[in-house]
Amino acid sequence: MDKVNLAQKLSLFTDHYSPKIVGELNDSYVKLVKLQGEFVWHHHDAEDELFYVVKGALHMRVREKGSEREFVISPGEFIIIPRGVEHLPSAVEETHIMLLEPRTTSNTGNVESERTVREPERI
Amino acid sequence: MDKVNLAQKLSLFTDHYSPKIVGELNDSYVKLVKLQGEFVWHHHDAEDELFYVVKGALHMRVREKGSEREFVISPGEFIIIPRGVEHLPSAVEETHIMLLEPRTTSNTGNVESERTVREPERI
């Protein structure tokens, strides 16, 4: 058992949209991700996801019941995307987030793309 | 669905060791807690808990395999206490934390005390 310092862990990688596992509890992983640019629209059939912003600004477009909204999430804020909800993360400047999601979660959800990370690294 | 701003939520209460629910995902709650002084030694039989420090300094004493250690967790850091591990949170100055734990988790775990909060408030 040890504590985890987010800044220290974030200093260990530079790639974007490539989640790293930094903790696990119950059925979930804690991951860190650096984002810049636009990801892909996707959803998760059976998993809710929490996005906590450490640095930058996370833009999250969501589609629900036929309408689309965009949230801008700043450091010290989080958003929970419930299962089934289509979402598109993006960031203009480089943005650092802490993710919390079930171990079974694929980063691109229902979509298979070049951005799919099958086995996230542990750091 | 909406984003959650930790500072805004933390401005809504002042009591210590009284967790407030600010989010839920999968089988877990996200809670905010203000701490000052010492809590009670306890463990959780079947639940891992994540403590992320927002402000102040969280002192966490843990007992494992007959030995005791103390961690001091600062803002931007977290610690995960695995199920079964005896722990004692405390704080000298007022400390603000975000907790992540299964919905079934009682704040005092295996111990019933005046500090047990049966139905945490949602804010």
gemmi code that builds the backbone of each chain (N, CA, C; Angstrom):
import gemmi

chains = {
    "A": [
        ("MET", (0.843, -1.192, 0.000), (0.000, 0.000, 0.000), (0.878, 1.242, 0.000)),
        ("ASP", (0.544, 2.215, -0.813), (1.260, 3.491, -0.766), (0.342, 4.571, -1.313)),
        ("LYS", (0.675, 5.807, -0.991), (-0.109, 6.886, -1.567), (0.337, 7.125, -3.003)),
        ("VAL", (-0.508, 7.808, -3.775), (-0.218, 8.102, -5.176), (-0.272, 9.611, -5.369)),
        ("ASN", (0.791, 10.158, -5.945), (0.840, 11.590, -6.238), (0.556, 11.786, -7.727)),
        ("LEU", (-0.541, 12.466, -8.026), (-0.967, 12.578, -9.429), (0.089, 13.272, -10.289)),
        ("ALA", (0.673, 14.364, -9.783), (1.660, 15.102, -10.583), (2.870, 14.217, -10.895)),
        ("GLN", (3.284, 13.449, -9.908), (4.447, 12.563, -10.126), (4.109, 11.526, -11.191)),
        ("LYS", (2.949, 10.922, -11.101), (2.549, 9.907, -12.095), (2.394, 10.543, -13.481)),
        ("LEU", (1.858, 11.754, -13.502), (1.652, 12.423, -14.797), (2.981, 12.790, -15.463)),
        ("SER", (4.038, 12.883, -14.670), (5.347, 13.219, -15.241), (5.972, 12.023, -15.955)),
        ("LEU", (5.359, 10.834, -15.820), (5.954, 9.615, -16.364), (5.556, 9.304, -17.806)),
        ("PHE", (4.631, 10.081, -18.366), (4.231, 9.803, -19.750), (3.808, 11.084, -20.454)),
        ("THR", (3.807, 11.010, -21.788), (3.477, 12.205, -22.564), (2.419, 11.936, -23.628)),
        ("ASP", (2.093, 10.663, -23.865), (1.171, 10.370, -24.973), (-0.274, 10.732, -24.623)),
        ("HIS", (-1.036, 11.028, -25.661), (-2.421, 11.477, -25.498), (-3.407, 10.329, -25.702)),
        ("TYR", (-4.502, 10.393, -24.979), (-5.584, 9.413, -25.097), (-5.093, 7.978, -24.895)),
        ("SER", (-4.151, 7.842, -23.973), (-3.614, 6.521, -23.664), (-3.620, 6.351, -22.140)),
        ("PRO", (-4.743, 5.846, -21.611), (-4.926, 5.800, -20.160), (-3.893, 4.916, -19.470)),
        ("LYS", (-3.416, 5.362, -18.323), (-2.484, 4.591, -17.495), (-3.170, 4.267, -16.171)),
        ("ILE", (-3.014, 3.039, -15.739), (-3.624, 2.618, -14.476), (-2.731, 3.042, -13.307)),
        ("VAL", (-3.312, 3.757, -12.353), (-2.533, 4.187, -11.178), (-3.140, 3.695, -9.861)),
        ("GLY", (-4.241, 2.964, -9.956), (-4.838, 2.426, -8.741), (-5.983, 1.498, -9.076)),
        ("GLU", (-6.334, 0.639, -8.120), (-7.509, -0.197, -8.323), (-8.208, -0.397, -6.989)),
        ("LEU", (-9.509, -0.361, -7.060), (-10.301, -0.611, -5.851), (-11.621, -1.203, -6.274)),
        ("ASN", (-12.067, -2.176, -5.459), (-13.308, -2.870, -5.774), (-13.254, -3.348, -7.228)),
        ("ASP", (-14.262, -3.025, -8.043), (-14.223, -3.513, -9.424), (-13.686, -2.477, -10.402)),
        ("SER", (-13.051, -1.441, -9.865), (-12.686, -0.311, -10.720), (-11.188, -0.050, -10.787)),
        ("TYR", (-10.808, 0.647, -11.864), (-9.467, 1.190, -11.984), (-9.512, 2.703, -11.832)),
        ("VAL", (-8.426, 3.247, -11.283), (-8.167, 4.680, -11.356), (-7.121, 4.846, -12.439)),
        ("LYS", (-7.412, 5.724, -13.403), (-6.479, 5.913, -14.521), (-6.159, 7.393, -14.674)),
        ("LEU", (-5.002, 7.666, -15.231), (-4.667, 9.030, -15.622), (-4.571, 9.076, -17.132)),
        ("VAL", (-5.041, 10.176, -17.688), (-5.002, 10.349, -19.141), (-4.625, 11.789, -19.455)),
        ("LYS", (-3.806, 11.964, -20.499), (-3.551, 13.294, -21.059), (-4.306, 13.390, -22.377)),
        ("LEU", (-5.000, 14.483, -22.561), (-5.824, 14.656, -23.750), (-5.398, 15.914, -24.485)),
        ("GLN", (-5.426, 15.843, -25.776), (-5.380, 17.062, -26.591), (-5.988, 16.704, -27.938)),
        ("GLY", (-6.814, 17.603, -28.450), (-7.552, 17.300, -29.672), (-8.819, 16.542, -29.346)),
        ("GLU", (-9.414, 15.983, -30.374), (-10.728, 15.360, -30.233), (-10.597, 13.840, -30.197)),
        ("PHE", (-11.380, 13.196, -29.340), (-11.396, 11.730, -29.268), (-12.438, 11.225, -30.281)),
        ("VAL", (-13.137, 10.141, -29.976), (-14.174, 9.628, -30.877), (-15.493, 9.507, -30.097)),
        ("TRP", (-16.596, 9.755, -30.788), (-17.904, 9.523, -30.173), (-18.023, 8.042, -29.809)),
        ("HIS", (-18.491, 7.768, -28.599), (-18.692, 6.376, -28.198), (-19.579, 6.344, -26.962)),
        ("HIS", (-19.985, 5.157, -26.589), (-20.645, 4.980, -25.296), (-20.204, 3.652, -24.708)),
        ("HIS", (-20.540, 3.458, -23.446), (-20.258, 2.194, -22.765), (-21.592, 1.578, -22.381)),
        ("ASP", (-21.810, 0.350, -22.789), (-23.122, -0.263, -22.564), (-23.450, -0.442, -21.087)),
        ("ALA", (-22.448, -0.773, -20.281), (-22.761, -1.195, -18.910), (-21.886, -0.514, -17.868)),
        ("GLU", (-21.211, 0.562, -18.267), (-20.274, 1.172, -17.322), (-20.467, 2.684, -17.236)),
        ("ASP", (-20.535, 3.190, -16.012), (-20.502, 4.633, -15.776), (-19.040, 5.039, -15.611)),
        ("GLU", (-18.733, 6.265, -16.050), (-17.350, 6.743, -15.976), (-17.293, 8.100, -15.296)),
        ("LEU", (-16.298, 8.271, -14.437), (-16.077, 9.571, -13.806), (-14.813, 10.200, -14.386)),
        ("PHE", (-14.930, 11.473, -14.805), (-13.796, 12.245, -15.321), (-13.531, 13.398, -14.364)),
        ("TYR", (-12.388, 13.375, -13.691), (-12.001, 14.463, -12.788), (-10.840, 15.221, -13.437)),
        ("VAL", (-10.983, 16.540, -13.554), (-9.956, 17.314, -14.265), (-8.891, 17.817, -13.292)),
        ("VAL", (-7.639, 17.527, -13.639), (-6.487, 17.929, -12.828), (-5.889, 19.215, -13.377)),
        ("LYS", (-5.851, 19.324, -14.698), (-5.214, 20.477, -15.349), (-5.860, 20.702, -16.702)),
        ("GLY", (-5.986, 21.957, -17.130), (-6.526, 22.252, -18.449), (-8.034, 22.394, -18.419)),
        ("ALA", (-8.676, 21.981, -19.492), (-10.136, 22.081, -19.601), (-10.619, 20.935, -20.484)),
        ("LEU", (-11.483, 20.130, -19.912), (-12.047, 18.990, -20.649), (-13.379, 19.416, -21.256)),
        ("HIS", (-13.467, 19.324, -22.573), (-14.743, 19.586, -23.257), (-15.430, 18.239, -23.454)),
        ("MET", (-16.654, 18.146, -23.002), (-17.368, 16.873, -23.110), (-18.708, 17.124, -23.803)),
        ("ARG", (-18.818, 16.654, -25.034), (-20.118, 16.726, -25.718), (-20.867, 15.443, -25.408)),
        ("VAL", (-22.150, 15.571, -25.098), (-22.974, 14.400, -24.802), (-24.276, 14.480, -25.585)),
        ("ARG", (-24.748, 13.314, -26.013), (-26.027, 13.220, -26.727), (-26.978, 12.399, -25.881)),
        ("GLU", (-28.088, 13.013, -25.558), (-29.094, 12.339, -24.740), (-30.456, 12.672, -25.299)),
        ("LYS", (-31.248, 11.651, -25.487), (-32.633, 11.848, -25.947), (-32.701, 12.799, -27.139)),
        ("GLY", (-31.800, 12.614, -28.067), (-31.861, 13.388, -29.309), (-31.281, 14.784, -29.242)),
        ("SER", (-30.870, 15.241, -28.056), (-30.278, 16.583, -28.015), (-28.822, 16.491, -27.577)),
        ("GLU", (-28.054, 17.494, -27.973), (-26.621, 17.482, -27.685), (-26.261, 18.668, -26.803)),
        ("ARG", (-25.391, 18.405, -25.822), (-24.912, 19.466, -24.939), (-23.411, 19.379, -24.839)),
        ("GLU", (-22.802, 20.499, -24.467), (-21.366, 20.465, -24.208), (-21.078, 21.009, -22.819)),
        ("PHE", (-20.288, 20.251, -22.060), (-19.823, 20.700, -20.748), (-18.350, 21.045, -20.865)),
        ("VAL", (-17.932, 22.078, -20.153), (-16.508, 22.375, -20.046), (-16.128, 22.170, -18.588)),
        ("ILE", (-15.259, 21.201, -18.341), (-14.944, 20.791, -16.975), (-13.529, 21.272, -16.648)),
        ("SER", (-13.436, 22.019, -15.562), (-12.186, 22.668, -15.156), (-11.526, 21.903, -14.012)),
        ("PRO", (-10.274, 22.232, -13.694), (-9.614, 21.598, -12.553), (-10.449, 21.739, -11.279)),
        ("GLY", (-10.535, 20.646, -10.531), (-11.361, 20.651, -9.316), (-12.814, 20.305, -9.592)),
        ("GLU", (-13.113, 19.930, -10.825), (-14.483, 19.542, -11.178), (-14.481, 18.136, -11.781)),
        ("PHE", (-15.613, 17.450, -11.642), (-15.743, 16.167, -12.329), (-17.104, 16.066, -12.993)),
        ("ILE", (-17.196, 15.124, -13.937), (-18.486, 14.798, -14.534), (-18.592, 13.277, -14.586)),
        ("ILE", (-19.784, 12.782, -14.355), (-20.037, 11.343, -14.471), (-20.885, 11.111, -15.712)),
        ("ILE", (-20.383, 10.277, -16.602), (-21.133, 9.927, -17.815), (-21.781, 8.563, -17.570)),
        ("PRO", (-23.120, 8.544, -17.463), (-23.792, 7.267, -17.196), (-23.694, 6.323, -18.399)),
        ("ARG", (-23.789, 5.052, -18.087), (-23.774, 4.029, -19.142), (-24.810, 4.364, -20.219)),
        ("GLY", (-24.459, 4.056, -21.440), (-25.405, 4.250, -22.535), (-25.385, 5.622, -23.172)),
        ("VAL", (-24.764, 6.593, -22.512), (-24.785, 7.971, -23.032), (-23.606, 8.187, -23.993)),
        ("GLU", (-23.948, 8.595, -25.223), (-22.915, 8.898, -26.216), (-22.136, 10.130, -25.771)),
        ("HIS", (-20.812, 10.042, -25.841), (-20.015, 11.204, -25.430), (-18.754, 11.338, -26.271)),
        ("LEU", (-18.278, 12.567, -26.354), (-17.079, 12.880, -27.131), (-16.196, 13.812, -26.306)),
        ("PRO", (-15.134, 13.271, -25.722), (-14.184, 14.139, -25.004), (-13.280, 14.871, -26.001)),
        ("SER", (-12.931, 16.107, -25.658), (-11.916, 16.806, -26.441), (-11.269, 17.867, -25.565)),
        ("ALA", (-10.143, 18.382, -26.044), (-9.429, 19.420, -25.299), (-8.663, 20.264, -26.298)),
        ("VAL", (-8.665, 21.568, -26.097), (-7.908, 22.461, -26.976), (-6.454, 22.462, -26.503)),
        ("GLU", (-6.227, 22.929, -25.286), (-4.881, 22.822, -24.703), (-4.731, 21.437, -24.070)),
        ("GLU", (-3.505, 21.041, -23.803), (-3.303, 19.735, -23.172), (-3.990, 19.703, -21.806)),
        ("THR", (-4.741, 18.658, -21.581), (-5.569, 18.527, -20.381), (-5.273, 17.197, -19.702)),
        ("HIS", (-5.216, 17.236, -18.367), (-4.895, 16.026, -17.599), (-6.107, 15.643, -16.759)),
        ("ILE", (-6.492, 14.383, -16.847), (-7.647, 13.947, -16.077), (-7.367, 12.647, -15.319)),
        ("MET", (-8.146, 12.486, -14.247), (-8.183, 11.222, -13.521), (-9.522, 10.585, -13.857)),
        ("LEU", (-9.467, 9.336, -14.279), (-10.658, 8.588, -14.688), (-10.963, 7.527, -13.653)),
        ("LEU", (-12.215, 7.297, -13.413), (-12.603, 6.175, -12.575), (-13.656, 5.369, -13.316)),
        ("GLU", (-13.395, 4.101, -13.530), (-14.313, 3.286, -14.319), (-14.069, 1.819, -14.030)),
        ("PRO", (-15.062, 0.966, -14.300), (-14.886, -0.477, -14.065), (-13.707, -1.032, -14.865)),
        ("ARG", (-13.116, -2.082, -14.320), (-11.948, -2.700, -14.962), (-12.248, -3.143, -16.388)),
        ("THR", (-13.502, -3.459, -16.635), (-13.902, -3.972, -17.938), (-13.987, -2.902, -19.020)),
        ("THR", (-13.843, -1.627, -18.643), (-14.115, -0.536, -19.590), (-13.027, -0.388, -20.648)),
        ("SER", (-13.440, -0.373, -21.917), (-12.530, -0.029, -23.011), (-12.630, 1.471, -23.246)),
        ("ASN", (-11.494, 2.099, -23.535), (-11.520, 3.562, -23.664), (-12.428, 4.058, -24.786)),
        ("THR", (-12.599, 3.240, -25.827), (-13.454, 3.674, -26.929), (-14.831, 3.003, -26.895)),
        ("GLY", (-15.138, 2.345, -25.769), (-16.481, 1.802, -25.564), (-16.933, 0.884, -26.673)),
        ("ASN", (-18.074, 1.222, -27.274), (-18.669, 0.386, -28.315), (-17.951, 0.506, -29.653)),
        ("VAL", (-16.991, 1.424, -29.754), (-16.335, 1.696, -31.033), (-14.935, 1.090, -31.023)),
        ("GLU", (-14.609, 0.446, -32.113), (-13.263, -0.111, -32.277), (-12.514, 0.859, -33.179)),
        ("SER", (-11.429, 1.446, -32.717), (-10.714, 2.400, -33.558), (-9.230, 2.313, -33.286)),
        ("GLU", (-8.453, 3.070, -34.045), (-7.004, 3.077, -33.834), (-6.663, 3.634, -32.460)),
        ("ARG", (-7.647, 4.257, -31.830), (-7.421, 4.813, -30.496), (-7.768, 3.830, -29.381)),
        ("THR", (-8.289, 2.670, -29.733), (-8.607, 1.675, -28.721), (-7.318, 1.180, -28.053)),
        ("VAL", (-7.301, 1.229, -26.730), (-6.155, 0.714, -25.960), (-6.619, -0.536, -25.235)),
        ("ARG", (-6.116, -1.681, -25.665), (-6.629, -2.950, -25.129), (-6.126, -3.233, -23.724)),
        ("GLU", (-4.855, -2.992, -23.489), (-4.247, -3.301, -22.192), (-3.553, -2.061, -21.656)),
        ("PRO", (-4.269, -1.225, -20.928), (-3.612, -0.013, -20.416), (-2.428, -0.377, -19.521)),
        ("GLU", (-1.391, 0.426, -19.642), (-0.175, 0.220, -18.854), (-0.410, 0.627, -17.402)),
        ("ARG", (0.268, -0.047, -16.501), (0.276, 0.386, -15.092), (1.526, 1.191, -14.833)),
        ("ILE", (1.367, 2.320, -14.213), (2.570, 3.129, -13.916), (2.611, 3.426, -12.421)),
    ],
    "B": [
        ("MET", (-27.826, 15.063, -15.905), (-26.369, 15.015, -15.854), (-25.826, 16.429, -15.729)),
        ("ASP", (-24.865, 16.613, -14.844), (-24.201, 17.914, -14.753), (-22.814, 17.701, -14.168)),
        ("LYS", (-21.954, 18.671, -14.365), (-20.646, 18.554, -13.734), (-20.759, 18.942, -12.265)),
        ("VAL", (-19.756, 18.556, -11.485), (-19.733, 18.845, -10.050), (-18.449, 19.608, -9.742)),
        ("ASN", (-18.617, 20.746, -9.075), (-17.465, 21.547, -8.673), (-17.202, 21.298, -7.183)),
        ("LEU", (-16.042, 20.731, -6.876), (-15.768, 20.333, -5.489), (-15.813, 21.523, -4.530)),
        ("ALA", (-15.211, 22.645, -4.921), (-15.178, 23.811, -4.025), (-16.590, 24.308, -3.733)),
        ("GLN", (-17.429, 24.311, -4.758), (-18.812, 24.775, -4.559), (-19.532, 23.840, -3.599)),
        ("LYS", (-19.394, 22.551, -3.786), (-20.058, 21.582, -2.898), (-19.510, 21.686, -1.475)),
        ("LEU", (-18.191, 21.892, -1.371), (-17.579, 21.989, -0.035), (-18.037, 23.233, 0.717)),
        ("SER", (-18.512, 24.239, -0.039), (-18.992, 25.472, 0.620), (-20.364, 25.278, 1.259)),
        ("LEU", (-20.998, 24.136, 1.007), (-22.372, 23.914, 1.472), (-22.464, 23.294, 2.866)),
        ("PHE", (-21.339, 22.904, 3.440), (-21.419, 22.306, 4.782), (-20.148, 22.600, 5.578)),
        ("THR", (-20.259, 22.453, 6.882), (-19.121, 22.771, 7.749), (-18.806, 21.642, 8.730)),
        ("ASP", (-19.688, 20.669, 8.865), (-19.473, 19.643, 9.897), (-18.357, 18.670, 9.522)),
        ("HIS", (-17.736, 18.123, 10.537), (-16.592, 17.231, 10.347), (-17.011, 15.760, 10.419)),
        ("TYR", (-16.314, 14.941, 9.660), (-16.537, 13.495, 9.656), (-17.988, 13.132, 9.360)),
        ("SER", (-18.592, 13.918, 8.477), (-19.970, 13.656, 8.094), (-20.047, 13.676, 6.559)),
        ("PRO", (-19.829, 12.513, 5.950), (-19.700, 12.450, 4.485), (-20.980, 12.887, 3.773)),
        ("LYS", (-20.811, 13.617, 2.685), (-21.943, 14.038, 1.844), (-21.788, 13.401, 0.468)),
        ("ILE", (-22.864, 12.882, -0.061), (-22.826, 12.252, -1.381), (-22.917, 13.325, -2.465)),
        ("VAL", (-21.951, 13.311, -3.399), (-21.972, 14.284, -4.495), (-21.987, 13.613, -5.870)),
        ("GLY", (-21.989, 12.289, -5.879), (-22.053, 11.604, -7.165), (-22.204, 10.120, -6.947)),
        ("GLU", (-22.684, 9.424, -7.975), (-22.735, 7.965, -7.890), (-22.460, 7.385, -9.260)),
        ("LEU", (-21.710, 6.325, -9.256), (-21.431, 5.633, -10.508), (-21.220, 4.166, -10.208)),
        ("ASN", (-21.748, 3.334, -11.118), (-21.661, 1.892, -10.919), (-22.147, 1.566, -9.497)),
        ("ASP", (-21.385, 0.839, -8.712), (-21.868, 0.491, -7.371), (-21.331, 1.421, -6.294)),
        ("SER", (-20.795, 2.565, -6.713), (-20.092, 3.414, -5.746), (-20.701, 4.804, -5.598)),
        ("TYR", (-20.375, 5.401, -4.459), (-20.673, 6.806, -4.232), (-19.386, 7.610, -4.258)),
        ("VAL", (-19.495, 8.849, -4.720), (-18.458, 9.844, -4.520), (-18.943, 10.723, -3.376)),
        ("LYS", (-18.101, 10.896, -2.362), (-18.504, 11.674, -1.198), (-17.448, 12.735, -0.906)),
        ("LEU", (-17.884, 13.808, -0.283), (-16.951, 14.806, 0.229), (-17.028, 14.784, 1.749)),
        ("VAL", (-15.883, 14.954, 2.373), (-15.823, 14.964, 3.840), (-14.845, 16.041, 4.280)),
        ("LYS", (-15.217, 16.753, 5.353), (-14.268, 17.641, 6.038), (-13.829, 16.960, 7.329)),
        ("LEU", (-12.531, 16.961, 7.572), (-11.978, 16.275, 8.736), (-11.204, 17.253, 9.587)),
        ("GLN", (-11.299, 17.102, 10.854), (-10.356, 17.736, 11.778), (-10.371, 16.917, 13.059)),
        ("GLY", (-9.176, 16.680, 13.598), (-9.079, 15.802, 14.754), (-9.000, 14.351, 14.307)),
        ("GLU", (-9.187, 13.479, 15.269), (-8.976, 12.047, 15.018), (-10.310, 11.325, 14.875)),
        ("PHE", (-10.382, 10.395, 13.934), (-11.585, 9.580, 13.753), (-11.489, 8.351, 14.665)),
        ("VAL", (-11.971, 7.202, 14.251), (-11.875, 5.977, 15.057), (-11.200, 4.886, 14.222)),
        ("TRP", (-10.425, 4.038, 14.867), (-9.863, 2.872, 14.183), (-11.013, 1.991, 13.696)),
        ("HIS", (-10.927, 1.550, 12.455), (-11.968, 0.656, 11.930), (-11.452, 0.004, 10.652)),
        ("HIS", (-12.189, -0.968, 10.176), (-11.912, -1.504, 8.847), (-13.238, -1.816, 8.174)),
        ("HIS", (-13.166, -2.113, 6.886), (-14.343, -2.502, 6.118), (-14.105, -3.923, 5.619)),
        ("ASP", (-15.033, -4.804, 5.920), (-14.808, -6.215, 5.588), (-14.711, -6.467, 4.088)),
        ("ALA", (-15.509, -5.750, 3.312), (-15.623, -6.130, 1.903), (-15.496, -4.947, 0.953)),
        ("GLU", (-14.978, -3.824, 1.463), (-14.945, -2.630, 0.616), (-13.586, -1.949, 0.656)),
        ("ASP", (-13.072, -1.641, -0.544), (-11.884, -0.801, -0.650), (-12.342, 0.654, -0.709)),
        ("GLU", (-11.513, 1.548, -0.169), (-11.870, 2.966, -0.143), (-10.743, 3.803, -0.708)),
        ("LEU", (-11.105, 4.807, -1.519), (-10.113, 5.755, -2.029), (-10.311, 7.100, -1.344)),
        ("PHE", (-9.222, 7.673, -0.842), (-9.222, 8.994, -0.207), (-8.364, 9.929, -1.059)),
        ("TYR", (-8.986, 10.916, -1.674), (-8.254, 11.907, -2.476), (-8.295, 13.234, -1.718)),
        ("VAL", (-7.124, 13.813, -1.484), (-7.084, 15.042, -0.677), (-7.210, 16.284, -1.559)),
        ("VAL", (-8.163, 17.138, -1.183), (-8.426, 18.383, -1.908), (-7.712, 19.549, -1.223)),
        ("LYS", (-7.696, 19.524, 0.094), (-7.122, 20.641, 0.861), (-6.634, 20.117, 2.212)),
        ("GLY", (-5.537, 20.672, 2.700), (-5.053, 20.275, 4.026), (-4.094, 19.097, 3.948)),
        ("ALA", (-4.133, 18.262, 4.947), (-3.246, 17.094, 5.007), (-3.966, 15.987, 5.769)),
        ("LEU", (-4.141, 14.863, 5.103), (-4.804, 13.711, 5.717), (-3.740, 12.783, 6.300)),
        ("HIS", (-3.824, 12.559, 7.603), (-2.935, 11.586, 8.241), (-3.687, 10.264, 8.301)),
        ("MET", (-3.063, 9.218, 7.791), (-3.732, 7.917, 7.770), (-2.812, 6.891, 8.410)),
        ("ARG", (-3.200, 6.437, 9.589), (-2.465, 5.345, 10.223), (-3.099, 4.041, 9.792)),
        ("VAL", (-2.264, 3.067, 9.426), (-2.776, 1.768, 9.003), (-2.032, 0.666, 9.738)),
        ("ARG", (-2.753, -0.399, 10.038), (-2.163, -1.581, 10.674), (-2.285, -2.751, 9.729)),
        ("GLU", (-1.140, -3.315, 9.414), (-1.102, -4.453, 8.495), (-0.093, -5.449, 9.016)),
        ("LYS", (-0.503, -6.691, 9.106), (0.400, -7.769, 9.524), (1.182, -7.400, 10.778)),
        ("GLY", (0.478, -6.823, 11.725), (1.101, -6.544, 13.006), (1.947, -5.295, 13.086)),
        ("SER", (2.157, -4.604, 11.965), (2.938, -3.372, 12.048), (2.073, -2.167, 11.680)),
        ("GLU", (2.463, -1.022, 12.183), (1.671, 0.184, 11.957), (2.503, 1.200, 11.185)),
        ("ARG", (1.856, 1.862, 10.222), (2.524, 2.916, 9.466), (1.628, 4.135, 9.422)),
        ("GLU", (2.235, 5.286, 9.171), (1.418, 6.485, 8.968), (1.779, 7.126, 7.643)),
        ("PHE", (0.753, 7.432, 6.858), (0.923, 8.170, 5.614), (0.386, 9.583, 5.823)),
        ("VAL", (1.043, 10.547, 5.205), (0.493, 11.909, 5.194), (0.182, 12.230, 3.736)),
        ("ILE", (-1.095, 12.427, 3.460), (-1.551, 12.583, 2.079), (-1.922, 14.043, 1.852)),
        ("SER", (-1.297, 14.617, 0.830), (-1.434, 16.050, 0.544), (-2.380, 16.285, -0.628)),
        ("PRO", (-2.782, 17.526, -0.858), (-3.633, 17.823, -2.016), (-2.996, 17.305, -3.311)),
        ("GLY", (-3.813, 16.697, -4.158), (-3.297, 16.120, -5.392), (-2.800, 14.697, -5.216)),
        ("GLU", (-3.003, 14.136, -4.037), (-2.594, 12.756, -3.774), (-3.793, 11.939, -3.287)),
        ("PHE", (-3.729, 10.635, -3.513), (-4.752, 9.765, -2.941), (-4.109, 8.525, -2.339)),
        ("ILE", (-4.894, 7.863, -1.498), (-4.477, 6.557, -0.980), (-5.680, 5.635, -1.056)),
        ("ILE", (-5.432, 4.378, -1.377), (-6.492, 3.373, -1.398), (-6.270, 2.442, -0.212)),
        ("ILE", (-7.271, 2.334, 0.635), (-7.206, 1.416, 1.773), (-7.966, 0.152, 1.389)),
        ("PRO", (-7.243, -0.971, 1.237), (-7.924, -2.213, 0.828), (-8.822, -2.744, 1.942)),
        ("ARG", (-9.810, -3.517, 1.541), (-10.715, -4.150, 2.512), (-9.910, -4.905, 3.566)),
        ("GLY", (-10.420, -4.868, 4.774), (-9.784, -5.639, 5.835), (-8.683, -4.919, 6.576)),
        ("VAL", (-8.179, -3.815, 6.026), (-7.048, -3.123, 6.658), (-7.557, -2.097, 7.687)),
        ("GLU", (-7.085, -2.264, 8.923), (-7.444, -1.320, 9.988), (-6.834, 0.041, 9.670)),
        ("HIS", (-7.638, 1.096, 9.790), (-7.097, 2.422, 9.513), (-7.726, 3.468, 10.413)),
        ("LEU", (-6.963, 4.541, 10.601), (-7.391, 5.650, 11.456), (-7.063, 6.962, 10.756)),
        ("PRO", (-8.072, 7.596, 10.168), (-7.847, 8.914, 9.561), (-7.790, 9.991, 10.647)),
        ("SER", (-6.940, 10.984, 10.438), (-6.947, 12.155, 11.316), (-6.385, 13.348, 10.552)),
        ("ALA", (-6.595, 14.529, 11.119), (-6.096, 15.755, 10.492), (-5.864, 16.776, 11.587)),
        ("VAL", (-4.768, 17.495, 11.495), (-4.481, 18.554, 12.469), (-5.265, 19.798, 12.057)),
        ("GLU", (-4.952, 20.347, 10.901), (-5.750, 21.457, 10.371), (-6.958, 20.885, 9.631)),
        ("GLU", (-7.957, 21.702, 9.385), (-9.135, 21.205, 8.666), (-8.709, 20.723, 7.277)),
        ("THR", (-9.165, 19.536, 6.939), (-8.760, 18.882, 5.702), (-9.997, 18.443, 4.926)),
        ("HIS", (-9.939, 18.627, 3.613), (-11.088, 18.298, 2.762), (-10.714, 17.149, 1.839)),
        ("ILE", (-11.548, 16.133, 1.809), (-11.233, 14.992, 0.957), (-12.433, 14.564, 0.113)),
        ("MET", (-12.099, 13.932, -0.998), (-13.094, 13.262, -1.835), (-12.893, 11.763, -1.605)),
        ("LEU", (-13.986, 11.093, -1.292), (-13.968, 9.659, -0.991), (-14.637, 8.906, -2.125)),
        ("LEU", (-14.125, 7.757, -2.438), (-14.808, 6.887, -3.361), (-14.928, 5.514, -2.736)),
        ("GLU", (-16.148, 5.021, -2.630), (-16.360, 3.741, -1.946), (-17.704, 3.158, -2.347)),
        ("PRO", (-17.881, 1.844, -2.176), (-19.162, 1.220, -2.527), (-20.315, 1.829, -1.723)),
        ("ARG", (-21.494, 1.794, -2.323), (-22.681, 2.377, -1.681), (-22.948, 1.766, -0.323)),
        ("THR", (-22.534, 0.526, -0.152), (-22.797, -0.203, 1.084), (-21.900, 0.226, 2.247)),
        ("THR", (-20.895, 1.088, 1.980), (-19.884, 1.373, 2.996), (-20.403, 2.268, 4.115)),
        ("SER", (-20.210, 1.833, 5.349), (-20.473, 2.683, 6.512), (-19.183, 3.414, 6.854)),
        ("ASN", (-19.290, 4.668, 7.248), (-18.066, 5.452, 7.501), (-17.200, 4.876, 8.623)),
        ("THR", (-17.834, 4.199, 9.579), (-17.049, 3.625, 10.672), (-16.841, 2.119, 10.525)),
        ("GLY", (-17.164, 1.601, 9.350), (-16.859, 0.202, 9.038), (-17.436, -0.761, 10.049)),
        ("ASN", (-16.550, -1.569, 10.618), (-16.958, -2.613, 11.566), (-17.306, -2.063, 12.951)),
        ("VAL", (-17.080, -0.767, 13.145), (-17.275, -0.172, 14.471), (-18.560, 0.650, 14.475)),
        ("GLU", (-19.316, 0.496, 15.527), (-20.530, 1.293, 15.705), (-20.185, 2.371, 16.723)),
        ("SER", (-20.287, 3.635, 16.354), (-19.911, 4.680, 17.308), (-20.806, 5.888, 17.097)),
        ("GLU", (-20.616, 6.886, 17.942), (-21.420, 8.108, 17.790), (-21.087, 8.803, 16.472)),
        ("ARG", (-20.002, 8.382, 15.847), (-19.606, 9.001, 14.578), (-20.183, 8.263, 13.370)),
        ("THR", (-20.860, 7.168, 13.614), (-21.472, 6.429, 12.508), (-22.570, 7.288, 11.866)),
        ("VAL", (-22.476, 7.429, 10.538), (-23.500, 8.167, 9.795), (-24.252, 7.153, 8.945)),
        ("ARG", (-25.511, 6.921, 9.316), (-26.246, 5.852, 8.655), (-26.700, 6.222, 7.238)),
        ("GLU", (-27.196, 7.424, 7.096), (-27.727, 7.846, 5.796), (-27.054, 9.159, 5.394)),
        ("PRO", (-25.930, 9.081, 4.696), (-25.260, 10.329, 4.313), (-26.190, 11.199, 3.457)),
        ("GLU", (-26.092, 12.489, 3.678), (-26.910, 13.454, 2.941), (-26.377, 13.596, 1.516)),
        ("ARG", (-27.287, 13.859, 0.603), (-26.861, 14.212, -0.758), (-26.879, 15.723, -0.901)),
        ("ILE", (-25.811, 16.268, -1.453), (-25.792, 17.722, -1.638), (-25.522, 18.043, -3.101)),
    ],
}
model = gemmi.Model(1)
for chain_id, residues in chains.items():
    chain = gemmi.Chain(chain_id)
    for i, (resn, *xyz) in enumerate(residues, 1):
        res = gemmi.Residue()
        res.name, res.seqid = resn, gemmi.SeqId(i, " ")
        for name, pos in zip(("N", "CA", "C"), xyz):
            atom = gemmi.Atom()
            atom.name, atom.element = name, gemmi.Element(name[0])
            atom.pos, atom.b_iso = gemmi.Position(*pos), 0.0
            res.add_atom(atom)
        chain.add_residue(res)
    model.add_chain(chain)
structure = gemmi.Structure()
structure.add_model(model)
structure.setup_entities()
